[in-house]
Amino acid sequence: MYSNLSKYILDNTKLIFSIIILITSVFFYIGFISENKLKIDFSLEQMFPTRDVDRDDYEQFKIVYGREDNVMFLTITNGNIFSDTNLSILELLTSDLGSINHIDYAFSLGSLWDDGDGKIGYDYSLKERYEKINNSNLYSDLISNDGKSTLIVLGIDENIYSHETRKQILVDIDNIIESFNFDLAAINSNTFTFTNSNILSDYSSGPYSALQSIIDDIYKFNDQTNLLGENFTISSINDCYDIINADSDIDKPLTLELINKNCDNPILISRDLKSTKLTLNTDSDLSRELKNDLIKVIENNEYMKYSSWDWHEAGLPILRTRYVELVEYERGIFIPIAFVIAAITLIWIFRQIRMLIISLTSILISLIWVSGIMALANISINVISYLTFNLLMIIGVSDAIHLLMKYHEEINKNKSKRKSLEIVVDKIGTALFLTSFTTAVGFMSLSITNIRILQEFGVIMGVGIGILFLITIIIMPIMLVYIDIPKRIHIKRLILKRKKSLSFQSLKAVQDYPKVIITLSSLVLILSVYGIYQIDSNVTVLGDLKPSNKLYKDITFVEDNFGGTLPLEIIVSSIGTPLSKDLYLKTNAANTIDNSDFYNKINDFMNKLDTYDNIKSVSGYWNLDGSLNAQQNKYTNKDRTEIRISCGIENIDSNQADWLKKAIIKDYIKIFETENGLKVTGSTLLALKMNRYLIASLLNSFIIAFIVIFISMNILFRSLKLSLVSIIPNIIPLLFAGAVMGFFGIELRPATAMTFSIALGIAVDDTIHFLSRFRSEYLLTRSHEKSTTTTILTTGRAIISTSITLGMGFLVLVFSNFKPNFEFGILATIILIVALLSSLILLPALINLIKPLNKSYE
């Protein structure tokens, strides 16, 4: 089939190599240098279906009411959230956080602190402050159930969809939080040195306020004891700050340039901007006892205790951004690891550096081509396609191993290099085409889903596998032309049939225990079918995170102490009757201003919602910015024909979401005596539905891929009997992996469902390589037993090597903290191991028993 191609390649090596290098250079420029270079976009919105009724309802909701998934929650736990200093710190923090670009509002207890019209001023005791907030319908959600923690609510600009922008917002938040963190680092004579992440923070209120609070406490100490003297003063960088801003209505941020220009003592701040000094100007040096007293004063300062504040974060913007950061982090780790594993595996198999260089060169060229094509097609690296390069690298190593194994085998037969390469391209080219085709089908089947990025992933993987095939059978033979043939010692090690080798042991099992193999395989098949029925497809929004993950712990903490952080939106229409202009809804019916029948029903409905275990808050803090009028406007449409009920729900699973939606509809019908005028929507329900929809689409694509692969094998081998026999060893690995999921409680989520389509194409490779060699041997011997024996001892070695390579590449994912990667790695490895055993033991045993080919087979 490839004899003419092999001759053309070997006759025009320099021309073809030059053309490929030229094309590679163009693709490298397009993919990594040009204006349209390969982009990274990990936004989760891409995972929503492109055509879906519930998504249309959600999009309509956003048009009327804006986004409900743009609220973040920061929780704080400290010794006393209502103390004067802690409220002052919280006020400064909230103000600084609200000044971040793209933050629409920031609200907390600090917003209610005494600033002229504060809700909880100095004239209230700590108990009175707590009671006033706890008894407020508007503000009670700001404190936890036990009263020990409080919230900062942040609203992000509704037009922000970019992950990079959200990521920068979180970076700014972290910087502000860190800017209040002061530590006493050293004491030298009368000088106290403090460290801070950045004394000249863009948000300078933190460092300034902390230092000023410490200075005030030291002055108070001296007022009480007079141990520092009547003429005692303190020099600090705050003096410089006051000088710079003396004639300015708006505070200017400190800079080194301003300090050096305006300050008498610029050495009060370090060059790296991470430490500053308080110099106590006294008549004499401080005694040891006095220093100890001052240390106690400083340590008791609330700002110095700030470092012990316990922070947690929640909200969909947090979840999405941290989720994507985790994906990016693991991508940066596991792609290099996959590359190293590929290199180690090739060295271990061939023990020749040049074979490693040839293989990796072929793979690298293929990856550059794929990157260029992705850039041209405007396909970004996203939460799905980031696996592309790992998978192509692993598949590329598999192709390289088969080609190089065949090359060593032909050289061992004392053929010339030229003749050996012609046979390699001809024979392995055919086998690689078949395996590339079936693997590509497994991926391309993903293109029938209704998720755009999954469609793109399937297409680019299919194209990438085709490119790998072409580059492998062209570049590798060309490079082999210009290097010496392998040394005899390497050939013997690879080709020699040692009795302790896995291939020889496989042959022995096939010859001695064929019925046992088939019986055990049948039992595994039956057990696997039972196990599959135990699979749970009931996923949660946080299901991709391990319980040990910080984000998972944070969101769980907020749920346990404040209520649900995942939004659920309910729209109730008044069926054309305009609502009162003076509207403010809370769960307590006494707070409803209009006592009409409709409003009474609304409050009955809301009170009913408040009894659901899954709903943690009703019309709570989702838009809490302190403005009652703003609150009212966000809970009804412009025509005032609808009322919006916002609920905070816990991390429920798909079944609970289905039950909750049905229960809401049922209770609505009981109260309003109609099912018209109700819509239940929100990004939470859409995300859970998307998971189930995605799983169904992936399973459908798997079935289609399975059918296409079976038909293809039947056409290629021209024997229905042989094709049916070959399908059995490929069913068992997939069913076995499903049984593992069922027995060990691995949920059927998108990542695990995708494993079956991907692993099907890869696992079928073993069978195709085996059958391709078996057919060639059968045409020579006309004996099933002799043909399977030769195939196991030759192609079997390559199958073992590639399976080890693929398995190691997938197995490394079990070290991932990202649950989809972890489960993908486990299942893919199991499928490959069982596929290896099926292809080398079960398949030849079935062939020898059934004898699917007759003597006249051509």
N, C-alpha and C positions, 0 to 999 in steps of 0.2 A: 504493500500500500504506500509506503513511504520511501521505496527504493530510489525513485527518481529525485525526490526531495533531498535525500541524504547525499546523493551524488552532486546535486547542484550546490548544496551547502558546503561540502568539502572541496569543491572546485573553485568556489568564490569566497573563501573565508575572509580575506581582507576587505573586499567590497561590502559584504553583508555586515561584518563587524563595524565598519565605518558608518554604514547607514544606521545601524542600531544605536551607536554612540551619539550620532547626530540627533536622532529622534529623542533619545534619552535626555540630551542637553536641552532640547526644546521643551520637553515635558517638565524638566527640573525648573526651568525659568518660569513656566506657566504656573506650576504648583507651589513654588516657594519664593519667587522674587517679584513677579508681575503684580499689577494693581489688583487683578482678580485672583490672587493666590488663594490657596486652600485656607478656608476659614474654619474657626471653631465656634460652634453654637450649641451649648448644652441646655437651652431652654426646654422645659418640660411641656410647654404648650404644644410643641410639635407632635406630642404623643396622642393628642385628641383626634378622633375620627374626622375625616374631611366631610363626610355626609352623615348626619345623624339628627334626629328630631330633638332629642334632649339637648344636644349642643346648640341647636338653633334657638331653643327656649332660653338657654343660658346667655347666649349672645344678645338676645333681645332684652334680657334682664340687665345686662351691663350697659346697654344703650340708655335705658331709663334711669337706673339707679347708680350706675358706675360699678366699678369692680369691688367685690366683697373679699377678694383674696389679696388685698394690699395692706393689711394691718399686721404689725409686728408687736410682740410683747416681750419686754425685758422684766424679769422678776428679781427682786432684791430681798435677801434675808439678812438681817443684822440684829444686834442686841436690842435695839428699840427704834422702830421705824418712825415713832412720833416724837423723838427728842428734838430739841431746838436745832442742834447742829446737824443732825441727820436730815431733817427737813430742809435745812439751808443747803446742804450738799445736794440733796435731791432736786431742789429748785434750780441750782446752777447746772447740774447735769441735764435736766430736762430742757433748760434754755439752750445749752450748747448742742444737744441732740437735735433740737428743733431748727437749728441754724444750718444743718447739713444740707447740701444740695440735693434736691428731689424729695426731701422730707416735707410733707404738707403741714403736719402738726405733730407736736409731742405733748403728752399730757400725763400728769402724775400727781401724787400728793403734794409734791413741790409746787405745782401750779396753784394749789389752794393755800399755800403758806402765806404768812403775813407779809404783804407787799403794798399795803394801803387799802386793799379791798379783799384781803385774804379770807378764806372760809374757815381756816383753823389758825388763829393768830396766837400771839404770846399770852393773851389773856385767858386762854383755855389750859386746863391741866391736861396731862397725858391721857388720863381716863376720859375726860370730856372730848378730847380730840378724836379718840377712837370711837366713842359712842356717836358723835356727830356724823362721822363718815359711815360707820356701820349701819346707821339708821336711815341713811340717805338712799333713796331709790336710784338716784343718778350716779352716786359715787361709791356705793358699797362694793362694787365689783373691783375697786382698786386695791382692796386688802384681801388677804387669803382667809380661808375658813377659820384658821386658828389665830388670826390676827398678827402673825409673826413675819409675814412677807407682804410686799407691795408690788404694784405694777407700774411700769412706764409704758404707755401706749404710743406707738409711732405709726403714723399713716404715710405711706409712700405715694408719690405722684402716680395717678391711675394710668398714665400713658407710658410708664416704664415697663417694658417687656424684656429688655436686654439683660442677660445674665451678668455681663461685665459691669453694667451700671449698678445692679443690685449688689454685686460683689464689692464694688467700691463703697457703697453705702455702709455695708457691714464693716469694712476696713475703717471707715471714718468713725463708726460707732465704737469699735474696739479701741481706737486711738483716744477718743474722748474718755471712755471708761478708764483707760490706763493713765491718762493725764492727771487724774486725782490721786494716784497711788504714790505716796511718799514713804520712804524708809530712812531711818537714821543710820548712816553708814559709818561715821567716825567722829571722834571728839579729840580735838587737838588744842590744848591750852583753853582759850576762851572761844574757840570756833567749833560750831556744830555743822557737820557736812551731811546733807540729805541727797538721796538719789531719786530720780524720776525719769521716766522714759524719754521725756523731752520737756525741759524747763521752758523752752520757748515754743510751746505748743501753739498751733494755729488757733486752738480753742484755749486761750490763756487763762480763763477764769479758774480752772482747776488748780494749776500750780500756784497762782497768785493767792487764791483763797485759802489753800492749805497752809502756805507760809504765813499768811496774815493771821490765821487762827492760832497757829503755834506761837507767833510773836505776841498776840493778845494774851494767851495763857501764861506766858513767861512774865509779862508785865503784871498780870493779876497776882501771880505768885510773889513777885517783889513787893507789890502793894500790901500784901498780907504779912510778909516776913521782913521786908527791907534788907534782906541778906545781900542784895546786889548793889545797894547804895542808892542814895537819893538822885544822883546824877547819872544813873545807869541808862544807857540807850542800846538799841540793837540796829546793826547795819545789815541790810539784805538787798537782794535784787529787786524787791518790791519798792524800795526807795527810788530806784531808777525808773521803774514802771510809773510811779506817781509823777516823777519829774517830766517824763515824756508825754504823759496824758494830762498834765496840769491845765493846759489851755485848749483842750480838745473835748468837744461834746461826745464824740464817739471814741471809745478806747482803741488805741492802736496796738497791734500785736508787737511784742518785743522782737527785735532782730539784733544780731551782733553788731551790725553797722550803727544802729541807733544807740546801743549800749556804749560802744566805744566813743561815740560822738557826744553823748549827753551825761554820762555817768562818771562820778568821781572815782568809783572803785569797781571797774569792770571785771576784776579777778574774782568777784563773788559768784561767777558762773564759769563752769569748765568749758574747755574748747569743744568737747563732744556734745555739749548741751544736755548732759545727762545727770549733772550734779550741781548743787548750789550750796552756799554757805550762809549761816547766820553767825555774825560776829557780835559777841556780847562785850560792849564797851564799858569796862569797869575799872576801878582804881587799882585793882590787883588781880592776879591770876585766881581762877576758881579753885577752891579746895576740892579734894576728892569727895567729901561728904556733900558739898554743894552741887557738884556735878551729878552725883547720884540722885539728889533731890530733883534737879532739872530734868534728868532722864525720865523720872517717874511722871513729871508734869507733861513731858512730850509724849510719852507712851500712852497716857490717859487721854490725850487729845483725840476727839472723834475722827478727825482727818487721818490720823496715824492708824486708827483702827479700820479705816476704809479698806485696807488690803485684805481684811478678813471677811468682807462682805461676800456673800454667796450669790452668784449670778446664774440665772437660767434664761434661756431664750426660746421663743415659740412663735407660731404664726406661719402661714403658708409662704410668705417671702423668705423667711428664715429656712424653712424646710427645703424649699426648692434650691436656694442658693447653696446651702451646706451640702445638700444631696449632690449637686453638680460638682462642687469642690471635691467631694469624696471621689466621684467618678474621674475627675481630672487627675487627682493625686494618684489613684491606682493605675490610671493609664500611664502616667509617668514612671511608675515602678515596674509594671508587668510587661510593657513592651521591651525595655532593655533586658529584663529577665528572660523573656522568650527568646530574644536574640542570643543571649549567652547560652541558654539551654540548647538551642539549635547548634551553636558552634561546638559545645562540649560533646553533644551526641555525634556529630560528624567526625570529630577527632577520635572519639571512642570507637567508632565503627571502622574507620579507614586508617587511622594512625598516620595520616599524611596531611601536612599543612596545605599542600597545593590543592588537594581535593576539597578542603575547607574553603580556600579562597575561591575556587571555581564555583562552588555551590552558592556561597554568600554573594558573589558578584552577580550571578544569575537572579537571585532573589532580590537584591538591592535594585537592580535595573527594573524588575517587574514592579516593585513598590513605587519607584519614581514615576513610571508610566501611569499607574493607578492614581497617584496623587495628582498628576497633571490632568487626567480625565475627570477626576472629581472636581477640580477647580473649573475646568471648562463647562461641566454640567451643573455648576453651582450647587454641588452636593457638599455640605459641610461635615466636619467631624462632630458628631452629636452623641447623645446618650446611647445610641445603638451602634452607629458606624465606627465608633472608636475601637471596636473589636476587629475591624477590617484588617489592620496591619498585623495584629497578632495571628489571626487565622491564616492569612496569606503566607506569612512567614513559616508557619508550621506546615502548611500544605506544600509550600515550595521545597522545604527540606525533605519531605516525603518523596516528591517527584525526583529530587536530586539523588536520593539514596537508591531508588529503583534503577535510574539510569547508570549510575556509577557501579552498582552491583553487576548489572548486565555487562558493562564494559570490562570489568575484571574477569568475568566468566568467559567472555569471548577471547580475551588476551590469553587466558589459561589454555585455550584450545590451540595455541600456537599460530593463531591467525595474525596477519599484519595489523598495524594500527589502523590503517585505512579501511581494511576489510572489517575489522572489529567495529569501527565507528559506523560504517554503513549498516551493519546488522543491528547495532544498538538503536540507531534512529528508526530503522524499519520496524523492528520487533517491539521495542519499548515505546516508540512513537505511537503505535497502535494501542497498546495497553494504556498509556498515559492519556491518550485521547478519550478512551472509553471512561476511565476513572474521572478525568476532568469534566467530561460531559455529565456524568451522573452526579458528581459533587455540585456542579453548577446548577443542575436541575433542582437539587435540594435547596439551594439558596434562592434561585430565581422563583421558586414557588412562593416565596414571601411577598412577591410583587402583587399577588392577588388580594392582599389585605387592603383595608380601608384606611391605613395609617401611612401617611406620605413618607416619613423617614424610614419606615420598615420596608416600603416598596423600594426606596432608593438603596437601602442596604442590600436587599436581595439582588438588585440589578448590578450594583458596583461589585459585589462579591462574584457574581456570575461572570462579569467582564474580567475581573481580576484573575479568576481561575483560568480563563481562556488565555490571558496574557502570560501567566505563569507557564502554561503548557507550551506556548510558542517560544518564549525566551529560553525555556529549559532545553528543548530539542534543537535549538539553533545555537545559542551562545555556548552551552557546555561542550558540545562536540567541537566547535571551533577552537575553544581554549585548550581542549585535550590534544588537538592537532599539534600545538606548539610546545607541549611539554613531553618529557620522556615517559615511556610506558612505566607502569608501576613495577617496583622491585618484586622479585619472585617471592620473597618472604611475606609481603603484604597480600599477594594473590593467594598463596597457599593458606594463609590464616583465614581469608574470607571464603574460599572455595572448598577447603578440606572438610570432608564429612566426618566430623568427630562424634563419637558415640555419646558424649556428654552434652552435646549441643541441644538446644531447645527443639530445633527442627528434627533431629534424629529421634529425640524422645517422643515427639509428636507422631512421627512415622511408626514408632514401636507401638504406641497406644492404638493407632488406627489399625494396625495389622493384628494385634493380639486381642483387643477388646472392642470390636466394632458394635456388637449388640449392647454391651454395657454403656458405651458412649451414647447410642441412640436412646436407650431406656432412660438414662439420667437426663438427657436433653428433653425428653418428653415430660418427665417429672418437673423439671425447671420451667418448662413451658406452661404446664397446668398451674403450678404455684404462682407464676408470674401473672397469669390471667386473673387469679384470685386477688393478688396484691394490687393490681391496677384498679380494682373496684374500691380500694381503700383510699385512693388519692383524694386529697382535699383541695378544692379550687377556691376555697373561701379566703380571700386575701384582704389585707388592711392597707390603709394609706401608708402606714409606717412599716409595712411588712418587709420592705427591702433593707431595713436597718436591723442589725443585731442588737439585742437588749443591752449589750455592753457599750454600744455606741453612745457618745456624749450627747448627740442630738436627740436620740431616742430617750435618754434619761431626762434631758431638759424638758422635752414636750410632755413626757409622763408626769414630771414634777408639777408643771403648770396645770395640767389636767386635774391632778389630785388635789391641788391647793386652791385653784381659782375657777376651774370649770373647763369646758371644752374649748379648744382653740381652732377646731376645724369648722368652717362656716356651712350652715344650712339655711337656705332662703325660702320663705313661703310667701307667696303673693295671693292676697284675697281681694277679689274685685267686688265693688258694691253694685255691680250690674247696672251701671249708668247713673246711679244716684250720687251726686257730689258729696264729699265728706266735709265735715266742719273744718274751717280754716285754722281753728285753734286746737291743734292735735298733738298730744304727747302720750305715747303708749308705753305702759309698763305692765308687768304681770299682775299687779294688784289692781283689782277693778275699781277701787276707791280713787285711783289716780286718773281714771278716764273722765274727761270733762263732759263729753256728750253722752247722755243716758238713753239714747234712742235704742230701738230693738237691735239694729245692726251692730252698734258699739257693744251692747251687752253680749251679743253672740261672739263678737271678736274677743272680748275679754274671757268669756267662757272657754273659747277655743285656746287662747293663750295659756290660761290656767291649766287646761288639760295637757298642753304641750309640756308644761313645767313639771308634770308628774312622770314623764318618760325617763327611764334610767339613762338612756343614751344621750339625752339632751341635758346639758349642764348649765346652760343659761339661755334666757329668752330676751331678745332685744336688749342685750347688755352693753358691753364696752366696745362694740365693733367700730363705732364712729365717735367714741368718747373724746371730744375735744373741748369740753367745758361749756359749750354754747347750746342752750336749750333750743333756740330757733333753728340753729344748724341741724340739731338732732331731729326736729320735727320735719324739716324739709327732706331729710334723707329717708323718711319712712312713708312717703306717699308720692305718687307721680304728680306731674304738673296739673293735670285735670282734676286731681284729688278724687279719682274713681277707684283707686287701689290703695290697699294698706300692705306695707311690707313688714313681715315678722322675721327678724334675724335671730338665728339660734346658734349657739356654740355647742358642737357635739364632740364626743370623745372619739378616740381612735377605733371606730367600729369596723367590722368586717363586711364583706359583700352581703352575706345573709342577713346580718343585722340591718344593713342599709335598706335592703328590700323590704324587710319586715317594718322598719320605721316608716318608710314611704307609704306602705299599704295602711298602716295604723293611722297615720296622719289623714289620709284620704277618708278612711272609715269614720274617724271621729268628726271630721269636717262635715260629712254627710249627715251624721246624727244631729249635729248642732244647727246646721244651715238648711237641712232637709233638701239638699241638692248637691250634685257633684260639680256643677258649673261654677266658674269664678275662682277656681283654685289652681295654683301652679306650685309645685315643689321642685326647687332647682338648687344650683350651687356647684362650685368647683369640686367639692368633696364627693358628691354623688356621681358627678360626671367622671371623676378619676376612677372610682370604683367600678362604674359601668365600663369604662374604657379597658380596665384590666380584663374583665370577663369577655368583652368583645374581642380584645386582642388575642386571648387564649383560643377562642372559637375560631378566629381567622387563621391562627397558626396551625391548629389541628387540621383544619380544612386543607391548608397548603401542604401539610405533611402527607395527607391522604393522596392528594393530587401528585405530589412528588413520588410517592411510592408506586402509584399506577404507571406514571411515565417511565420510571426506572425499570419496572418489570417489563413493560412493552419494549423498551429499548434493548434490554438484555435478550429478550426473545428474538428480536430482529437481528441483533449482532451475532448471537450464537446459533441461530437458525434451528433451535430445538426447544419445543415447548416443555418437554420432559426435563431437560437440563435446566431451563429457566425456573421451573417450579421447584426443582431440587435446590437451586441456588438461593431462592428467596427465603427458605427456612432458616439458614444461618444468619440472615439479616433481620428476621422478625424477632428471634430470640433475644439479641442484645437490647433491642428497643423495649420489648416487653419486660425484660429483666430490670432495666433501669426504671421503668414505670412501677414495678413491684417494689423496688428499693424506696421510691418516693412514697408509696402507699404504706409500707411497713415502718418507715422511719419518720413519717410525718413531714416530708418535704412537700410544700404546697405547690400546686400547679399554677405558677405565676408566668408572666410573659417570658422571663429569662429561661425558665425550665422548659416551657412549651417550645421555645425556639431551639432548644438543644436537640430535640428529636428530629426536626427538619435538617439541621446542620449535620448532626452526627450520622443521620441516615446516609447522606451523600458521601461522607468521609468513610464510614464503615463499609459501604458497598465496594469501596476501592479494593479492600483485601480480597473480596470474592472475585472481582473482575480480574485482578492480577493473577489469582490462582487459576481461574477458568481459562484465561488467555493462554497461559503456559500449558495447562492441561490439554486444551484443544490441540495446540501445536504438537505436543508429545503423542497424543492419541492418533493423530494423522500419520505419525511415524511408526508407532508400535501396534496400534489397533487393540490395545489392552488397557482396560480401566485401571487395573492394579499397578502395572508398570508405569503408567502415565501419572497416577497420583503419587507414586513413590518418587519419581524424578522431580515432580513439581514441588513436593514438600521439601526436598533436599536442596533445591535451587531457589525458586521463587519464594519458598517458605522463609528463607533467611532474610530476604529483603522485606517481606511482610512483617516479620518479627522486629526488624530494625526500625521500620517506619512506624509501627504501632508503639514501640517504646518512645520514639521521638514525639509522636502526637500525644501520647499519654502524659509524658513529662511536661509538654507544653501546656496541656490543660490542667494537669495536677497542681501546677504551681499556683493556680487560682484559689486553691483551698486555704491559702494563707491570707486571702483577702478579707477585709473587714466589711466588705460590701456583699450583702447576702446573695444577690443575683449572681455575682461572679463566683462566690463560694460554691453555690449549688450547681452552677453551670460547669465548673471545674470537676466536681465530684461525678455528676451524671455523665459528662462527656468521657471521662476517664473510664468509668464502668462500662459504658457502651463499647469503647475501643478494646478494652481487655476481653470482654465477652465475645466481641466480634472476631478478635484474633483467635481465640480458642475455637469458635464456631467454624472459621475458615480453614484452620489447619488441622482440626480434629473431626468435627462433626461433618463438614462438607465432604472430605474424602471418604469418610465412613459411609455416608449416604450414597456417594457415587459408586463405590465398590459394591454396595449391597443392591442398589436399584439398577445400575448399569444403564444410564439414560441414553447412551449413544450406541447405535448399531454399527455393524461392520461396514456398511455402505455410506456412513456419514462423511460428508465432504465439507 
